[in-house]
Amino acid sequence: MFELVSRWYKRRFSDPHAVSLVAILFFGFITIYFFGHLIAPLLVAIVLAYLLEWPVIQLCRMKIPRTLAVILVIMLFTGLMLLAVFGLVPTIWQQIVNLINDIPNMYNGLQKFIAMIPERYPELANLQIVESIVTNAKNKALGMGESVVKGSLASLVSIATLAVYLILVPLLVFFLLKDKQEMLGMVRGVLPRNRKLANKVWHEMNQQISNYIRGKVLEILIVGSVSYVTFAILDLRYSVLLAVAVGLSVLIPYIGAAAVTVPVAVVGLFQWGMTPQFYYLLIAYGIIQALDGNVLVPVLFSEAVNLHPVAIIVSVLVFGGLWGFWGVFFAIPLATLVKAVWNALPSTEEEPPEQLS
């Protein structure tokens, strides 16, 4: 057993460049795992810098100085974010309040539906188990409402932290974009000299991460907008709230789409019942999810879709458990990174001895 491990180690880590690559990744993992909460503003700024790098490059190609291009892009991005916040947040909040107020009516409707079951389905006359489940669901919903209120009061303490983020993140984004080359030079200065494989993996992943972040933002906007138009045409209640939930669900591959289906179906069921309108909603929602998974995702993430769905789900579970939201958001790039690192490590298989003729 020891000989097998030793032989595998010599095949994979006989090259000092491979050792440097693993050491860099290990140091990065330890830093983010133990100090991620301290450098969270920097991580947010890096993501935004990746997102805004493309428009900055386009402006620079138009002979605009990079500093001026960075200022223009950040001002435009900030304006769009403020417009989205002041335009969407009040509507979303109002719809959340309306949904909470409608929960008792939904519960009463569910009770009436249960009471009618013996008339429609006499073979299900014993409904004690179903009623107990509904009662437990009601208690859970009330407890959840209390938790939301308590959480909202407790979250007031974090307003100061949010204010600090609103100041630090734009400054970090500005300097990351403006002094990109200088900062990359500083990072190279502290890295090991034997980093040929690390450079190879970096050049491969840098472009993939940039494309992934831009593609994920585009996917959220497209799926959310199409969902809102669809829900508005069908006159579904809480259309803005549900459309935002559907758009954000694409952050979690496969799992997000399955999870957000429940509130969409529940709202439609309580609004229309088992009517054609409800089935139209399910069909339209299914078409949106099918187009997202089979058309939009392959176009935006042509390299990422080469990963097996099981690998993507496992990466969501593992990296989400390690790093929370950021682990879920970067699950696909991290899985691709693991694959790229494994392929980059040298594998000098021993050649079989030549047989004498």
Backbone torsions as a table, in degrees:
resi	resn	phi	psi	omega
1	MET	NA	-46.5	179.1
2	PHE	-62.1	-37.1	-179.6
3	GLU	-65.7	-38.5	177.9
4	LEU	-64.1	-43.7	178.7
5	VAL	-64.5	-42.2	179.6
6	SER	-63.1	-40.9	179.7
7	ARG	-66.1	-41.2	178.2
8	TRP	-64.3	-41.3	179.7
9	TYR	-62.4	-41.9	-179.5
10	LYS	-66.8	-35.3	178.7
11	ARG	-66.7	-41.7	-172.3
12	ARG	-89.0	-31.3	-170.8
13	PHE	-124.4	25.5	175.2
14	SER	-75.3	-22.4	-179.7
15	ASP	-88.4	127.9	178.9
16	PRO	-61.7	-28.0	177.0
17	HIS	-64.4	-35.2	177.7
18	ALA	-67.7	-40.1	177.6
19	VAL	-62.9	-41.0	178.6
20	SER	-63.4	-41.4	179.2
21	LEU	-60.8	-47.8	-179.7
22	VAL	-64.7	-38.6	179.8
23	ALA	-64.7	-41.6	178.7
24	ILE	-63.2	-45.4	179.6
25	LEU	-64.7	-40.4	179.5
26	PHE	-63.8	-43.2	179.0
27	PHE	-64.0	-41.8	178.2
28	GLY	-63.8	-40.4	178.4
29	PHE	-62.4	-47.4	-179.3
30	ILE	-62.1	-42.0	-178.3
31	THR	-62.3	-48.1	-177.2
32	ILE	-70.7	-37.0	-176.5
33	TYR	-67.6	-43.0	-175.3
34	PHE	-93.6	-26.5	-175.4
35	PHE	-121.4	15.3	-178.1
36	GLY	-60.7	-37.7	-179.7
37	HIS	-67.9	-25.5	179.3
38	LEU	-79.8	-34.3	-177.3
39	ILE	-104.2	21.3	-179.3
40	ALA	-57.3	-43.0	176.9
41	PRO	-58.8	-36.8	178.4
42	LEU	-66.6	-40.2	178.7
43	LEU	-63.9	-42.2	177.0
44	VAL	-62.6	-42.1	-179.6
45	ALA	-64.8	-37.6	179.2
46	ILE	-64.6	-41.8	178.1
47	VAL	-61.9	-46.0	179.2
48	LEU	-65.9	-35.4	177.7
49	ALA	-64.6	-40.5	174.4
50	TYR	-60.5	-41.4	-177.9
51	LEU	-66.1	-39.4	-173.6
52	LEU	-92.7	-4.7	-178.6
53	GLU	-63.9	-39.2	-177.3
54	TRP	-62.0	-50.5	177.0
55	PRO	-63.3	-32.2	176.8
56	VAL	-63.1	-43.6	179.1
57	ILE	-62.5	-40.1	179.8
58	GLN	-63.8	-39.5	178.0
59	LEU	-69.1	-36.4	178.2
60	CYS	-65.2	-33.7	177.1
61	ARG	-67.9	-19.2	176.2
62	MET	-89.2	19.3	177.2
63	LYS	69.0	22.1	175.5
64	ILE	-90.4	131.8	179.0
65	PRO	-55.4	144.8	-174.0
66	ARG	-60.7	-40.9	-179.6
67	THR	-60.8	-45.6	178.4
68	LEU	-64.9	-39.0	178.6
69	ALA	-62.7	-41.9	178.8
70	VAL	-62.8	-43.9	-179.9
71	ILE	-61.7	-44.9	-179.1
72	LEU	-63.7	-43.8	-178.9
73	VAL	-65.9	-43.5	-179.7
74	ILE	-65.3	-39.7	178.2
75	MET	-64.1	-43.0	178.5
76	LEU	-64.4	-43.9	-180.0
77	PHE	-64.2	-42.4	178.7
78	THR	-63.2	-41.0	177.9
79	GLY	-62.4	-42.7	178.3
80	LEU	-64.3	-40.0	179.4
81	MET	-65.6	-42.1	178.0
82	LEU	-63.7	-40.9	178.0
83	LEU	-62.4	-42.2	179.1
84	ALA	-66.0	-42.4	-178.3
85	VAL	-64.4	-51.2	-177.0
86	PHE	-74.5	-19.0	177.7
87	GLY	-88.8	-37.1	-174.2
88	LEU	-96.3	-42.4	-171.9
89	VAL	-58.2	-46.8	178.3
90	PRO	-59.8	-41.1	179.2
91	THR	-65.2	-44.3	179.6
92	ILE	-62.8	-43.5	-179.7
93	TRP	-62.8	-42.1	179.0
94	GLN	-63.3	-39.7	179.6
95	GLN	-70.6	-32.2	174.6
96	ILE	-63.9	-44.0	178.1
97	VAL	-61.5	-44.3	178.9
98	ASN	-62.7	-39.2	179.1
99	LEU	-64.3	-42.7	178.7
100	ILE	-63.0	-39.6	178.9
101	ASN	-68.5	-27.6	-178.5
102	ASP	-84.9	-10.6	-178.6
103	ILE	-58.2	-43.1	176.3
104	PRO	-59.4	-40.3	178.4
105	ASN	-64.2	-39.7	177.0
106	MET	-62.4	-39.9	-180.0
107	TYR	-66.3	-41.2	177.5
108	ASN	-63.3	-40.1	177.4
109	GLY	-63.0	-37.7	177.6
110	LEU	-66.1	-39.0	178.2
111	GLN	-63.9	-41.6	178.2
112	LYS	-63.4	-39.0	179.0
113	PHE	-63.5	-40.6	179.2
114	ILE	-66.9	-37.9	-179.9
115	ALA	-65.9	-27.2	-179.4
116	MET	-85.0	-10.7	-177.2
117	ILE	-62.0	-43.5	179.4
118	PRO	-59.1	-32.1	179.7
119	GLU	-71.8	-40.5	-177.3
120	ARG	-81.3	-37.4	-176.1
121	TYR	-128.9	83.2	-176.9
122	PRO	-59.9	-26.7	-178.4
123	GLU	-68.1	-12.0	178.9
124	LEU	-107.4	45.1	-173.9
125	ALA	-67.3	-33.2	-179.1
126	ASN	-85.0	103.2	-174.9
127	LEU	-114.3	20.3	-177.4
128	GLN	-63.2	-39.3	-178.9
129	ILE	-65.6	-43.7	-180.0
130	VAL	-63.1	-42.9	-179.8
131	GLU	-64.2	-38.1	177.9
132	SER	-65.4	-36.8	177.4
133	ILE	-64.2	-42.7	179.4
134	VAL	-64.1	-41.0	178.7
135	THR	-63.0	-44.1	177.1
136	ASN	-61.9	-39.1	178.5
137	ALA	-63.2	-39.4	178.5
138	LYS	-62.9	-46.0	179.6
139	ASN	-61.8	-39.6	177.5
140	LYS	-63.4	-41.6	-179.5
141	ALA	-64.2	-42.6	178.2
142	LEU	-64.4	-41.8	177.0
143	GLY	-63.0	-36.9	177.6
144	MET	-64.9	-39.9	178.2
145	GLY	-61.8	-43.2	177.1
146	GLU	-62.1	-39.6	179.0
147	SER	-64.0	-38.5	178.8
148	VAL	-63.1	-42.7	179.6
149	VAL	-63.4	-46.2	179.0
150	LYS	-62.1	-41.8	178.8
151	GLY	-63.3	-36.7	179.1
152	SER	-65.8	-40.5	177.9
153	LEU	-67.3	-39.6	180.0
154	ALA	-69.0	-29.7	-177.5
155	SER	-70.3	-14.6	177.2
156	LEU	-61.5	-27.9	-179.9
157	VAL	-65.6	-29.7	-176.3
158	SER	-86.7	5.4	178.8
159	ILE	-63.2	-38.0	178.4
160	ALA	-62.2	-40.5	177.0
161	THR	-62.9	-41.4	177.9
162	LEU	-62.5	-39.9	178.3
163	ALA	-62.7	-40.0	177.7
164	VAL	-63.7	-41.3	177.8
165	TYR	-60.6	-42.3	-178.3
166	LEU	-64.6	-22.1	177.2
167	ILE	-92.4	-44.8	-174.7
168	LEU	-71.2	-44.7	-173.4
169	VAL	-61.0	-48.4	177.7
170	PRO	-60.5	-37.1	177.5
171	LEU	-64.8	-44.1	179.1
172	LEU	-64.0	-41.1	178.4
173	VAL	-61.9	-42.9	-179.8
174	PHE	-59.1	-48.5	-177.2
175	PHE	-73.6	-33.1	176.6
176	LEU	-64.4	-36.7	178.3
177	LEU	-78.1	-42.6	-175.5
178	LYS	-69.2	-45.5	-174.6
179	ASP	-109.6	39.9	-176.0
180	LYS	-58.1	-51.8	-176.5
181	GLN	-64.3	-40.7	179.0
182	GLU	-62.5	-41.6	-179.2
183	MET	-69.6	-38.1	175.9
184	LEU	-63.5	-36.9	176.6
185	GLY	-64.1	-39.0	177.3
186	MET	-63.9	-40.5	179.5
187	VAL	-65.4	-41.9	179.1
188	ARG	-61.8	-30.4	-178.1
189	GLY	-67.0	-24.6	-178.5
190	VAL	-101.4	-2.8	179.8
191	LEU	-85.1	157.4	177.6
192	PRO	-61.4	155.4	179.8
193	ARG	-72.3	-36.6	-179.0
194	ASN	-83.4	77.4	-175.2
195	ARG	-129.9	35.3	179.5
196	LYS	-62.3	-45.5	178.6
197	LEU	-67.8	-36.3	178.1
198	ALA	-63.2	-41.8	177.4
199	ASN	-63.3	-39.0	179.4
200	LYS	-62.8	-46.9	179.5
201	VAL	-66.0	-38.6	179.9
202	TRP	-61.9	-47.9	-179.2
203	HIS	-64.0	-33.4	178.6
204	GLU	-72.2	-42.5	-175.6
205	MET	-81.1	-29.5	-177.6
206	ASN	-58.2	-48.7	179.5
207	GLN	-68.1	-37.1	179.9
208	GLN	-65.6	-41.7	179.8
209	ILE	-65.5	-42.5	178.3
210	SER	-60.2	-47.8	178.4
211	ASN	-64.7	-36.1	-178.4
212	TYR	-66.1	-45.5	-178.4
213	ILE	-63.9	-46.8	178.3
214	ARG	-62.8	-42.8	179.9
215	GLY	-64.5	-39.3	-179.5
216	LYS	-67.2	-40.0	177.7
217	VAL	-64.4	-43.5	177.4
218	LEU	-62.0	-40.4	179.6
219	GLU	-63.4	-42.6	178.5
220	ILE	-60.9	-46.2	-178.8
221	LEU	-64.6	-44.2	-176.8
222	ILE	-68.0	-49.8	-178.0
223	VAL	-64.3	-42.3	179.0
224	GLY	-64.3	-42.5	-179.1
225	SER	-66.8	-46.1	179.2
226	VAL	-63.0	-39.2	178.8
227	SER	-64.3	-41.7	179.8
228	TYR	-63.4	-45.1	179.1
229	VAL	-60.5	-43.2	179.8
230	THR	-63.7	-47.6	-179.5
231	PHE	-64.5	-37.7	-180.0
232	ALA	-67.1	-39.8	178.2
233	ILE	-63.5	-39.7	178.8
234	LEU	-78.8	-5.1	-179.5
235	ASP	60.9	42.4	177.7
236	LEU	-78.0	138.6	176.2
237	ARG	-66.5	153.4	178.1
238	TYR	55.0	39.2	-174.1
239	SER	-62.8	-39.6	-179.8
240	VAL	-67.3	-46.9	-179.3
241	LEU	-60.3	-46.5	-179.4
242	LEU	-68.8	-36.1	178.8
243	ALA	-65.6	-40.0	176.5
244	VAL	-63.8	-41.1	178.5
245	ALA	-63.5	-41.0	178.7
246	VAL	-65.7	-41.4	178.8
247	GLY	-63.1	-44.6	-179.3
248	LEU	-72.0	-20.4	-178.7
249	SER	-64.6	-21.5	-179.4
250	VAL	-70.1	-11.0	176.6
251	LEU	-64.4	-28.7	-179.3
252	ILE	-110.5	103.0	-176.8
253	PRO	-58.1	136.9	176.0
254	TYR	66.3	-56.2	-175.3
255	ILE	-65.7	-42.1	-178.7
256	GLY	-61.6	-43.5	179.9
257	ALA	-62.9	-40.4	179.2
258	ALA	-67.5	-38.7	-177.4
259	ALA	-69.6	-41.3	-175.7
260	VAL	-76.6	-14.3	176.6
261	THR	-62.6	-33.6	-176.2
262	VAL	-62.6	-54.4	179.9
263	PRO	-63.7	-35.3	177.9
264	VAL	-62.4	-46.7	-179.3
265	ALA	-67.4	-39.0	-178.3
266	VAL	-65.6	-46.0	179.6
267	VAL	-62.2	-44.1	178.2
268	GLY	-63.7	-37.6	-179.5
269	LEU	-66.3	-43.4	-179.2
270	PHE	-75.7	-22.7	178.2
271	GLN	-79.7	-42.7	-173.5
272	TRP	-115.3	-19.6	-172.9
273	GLY	73.8	-164.5	-178.9
274	MET	-82.6	65.0	-178.4
275	THR	-113.6	169.6	177.3
276	PRO	-56.5	-33.4	179.2
277	GLN	-58.6	-40.6	179.6
278	PHE	-64.7	-42.0	179.2
279	TYR	-69.2	-34.2	174.8
280	TYR	-61.1	-40.5	178.5
281	LEU	-61.8	-47.4	-179.1
282	LEU	-62.8	-40.1	179.9
283	ILE	-65.7	-45.8	-180.0
284	ALA	-63.5	-42.3	178.8
285	TYR	-65.1	-39.8	177.0
286	GLY	-63.2	-38.0	177.7
287	ILE	-64.8	-41.3	178.7
288	ILE	-60.7	-46.5	-179.5
289	GLN	-65.8	-37.9	179.8
290	ALA	-66.8	-42.7	178.7
291	LEU	-66.4	-36.3	178.6
292	ASP	-65.2	-46.6	-176.1
293	GLY	-75.2	-31.0	-173.0
294	ASN	-105.6	-14.6	-179.5
295	VAL	-120.7	-56.8	-172.8
296	LEU	-68.5	-48.2	-178.3
297	VAL	-62.0	-46.5	177.1
298	PRO	-60.7	-33.2	179.6
299	VAL	-71.7	-44.2	-175.8
300	LEU	-80.7	-30.4	-175.4
301	PHE	-128.1	61.7	-175.6
302	SER	-62.1	-32.6	-179.6
303	GLU	-83.2	-35.6	-175.6
304	ALA	-70.3	-31.6	-177.3
305	VAL	-69.4	-5.3	174.9
306	ASN	-71.6	-14.0	177.2
307	LEU	-76.6	143.5	178.6
308	HIS	-70.1	142.9	179.1
309	PRO	-53.9	-36.2	178.4
310	VAL	-63.4	-40.9	178.3
311	ALA	-63.3	-38.8	-180.0
312	ILE	-67.2	-45.1	-179.5
313	ILE	-64.3	-42.7	178.5
314	VAL	-63.0	-40.3	178.8
315	SER	-65.2	-37.7	176.2
316	VAL	-61.8	-44.6	-179.2
317	LEU	-66.6	-45.2	-175.3
318	VAL	-71.0	-55.3	-176.1
319	PHE	-71.2	-31.3	174.4
320	GLY	-65.5	-38.1	176.1
321	GLY	-67.0	-31.4	-179.0
322	LEU	-80.1	-44.9	-170.8
323	TRP	-124.5	13.2	175.0
324	GLY	65.1	-132.2	-175.3
325	PHE	-58.4	-44.5	-176.8
326	TRP	-67.6	-32.9	176.2
327	GLY	-65.5	-37.9	177.1
328	VAL	-69.5	-44.2	-177.2
329	PHE	-61.7	-41.6	-177.0
330	PHE	-101.1	22.9	-177.4
331	ALA	-60.0	-45.5	-178.4
332	ILE	-67.8	-48.1	176.3
333	PRO	-60.2	-37.2	179.9
334	LEU	-67.8	-39.2	175.8
335	ALA	-64.1	-39.8	176.3
336	THR	-64.8	-36.5	177.9
337	LEU	-63.4	-44.7	178.3
338	VAL	-59.1	-43.2	179.2
339	LYS	-64.5	-43.1	-179.2
340	ALA	-65.7	-40.8	179.0
341	VAL	-64.7	-43.0	-179.6
342	TRP	-62.7	-40.4	178.9
343	ASN	-71.3	-27.7	-178.2
344	ALA	-78.8	-26.4	-179.6
345	LEU	-64.9	136.5	-178.5
346	PRO	-66.7	144.6	177.8
347	SER	-136.5	90.3	-178.8
348	THR	-92.8	90.4	179.8
349	GLU	-68.5	140.1	178.9
350	GLU	-72.1	129.4	179.9
351	GLU	-76.9	138.4	179.7
352	PRO	-65.5	145.5	-179.4
353	PRO	-65.0	143.8	179.7
354	GLU	-69.3	136.3	180.0
355	GLN	-88.0	138.3	-179.8
356	LEU	-75.1	134.8	179.6
357	SER	-88.7	NA	NA
